[in-house]
Amino acid sequence: MAVPKRRTSKAKRNSRQATNMKMSAPGLCICPQCHQPKLPHRVCPNCNYYDGKEIVAEA
């Protein structure tokens, strides 16, 4: 089993973990039907429209 010869410095550890801190919230766009924020390229959860057409029929 491999055992590290030297202790990993704080700078080396932090620079390795810094890539995970760059994640951000997904960008939102405005639905053209109901003008509510929604994720791009997805059906609007408020009005069930995508690309000007109703996708999920109201039950």
Residue pairs with C-beta under 8 A, 6 or more apart in sequence:
26 39
27 40
28 37
28 38
28 39
28 40
29 37
29 38
29 39
29 40
30 36
30 37
30 38
31 37
31 38
31 44
31 46
31 47
31 49
32 52
33 44
33 47
33 49
33 52
34 44
34 46
34 47
34 49
36 44
36 46
36 47
38 44
38 45
38 46
42 50
43 49
43 50
43 55
43 56
44 50
47 54
48 54
48 55
48 56
48 57
48 58
49 55
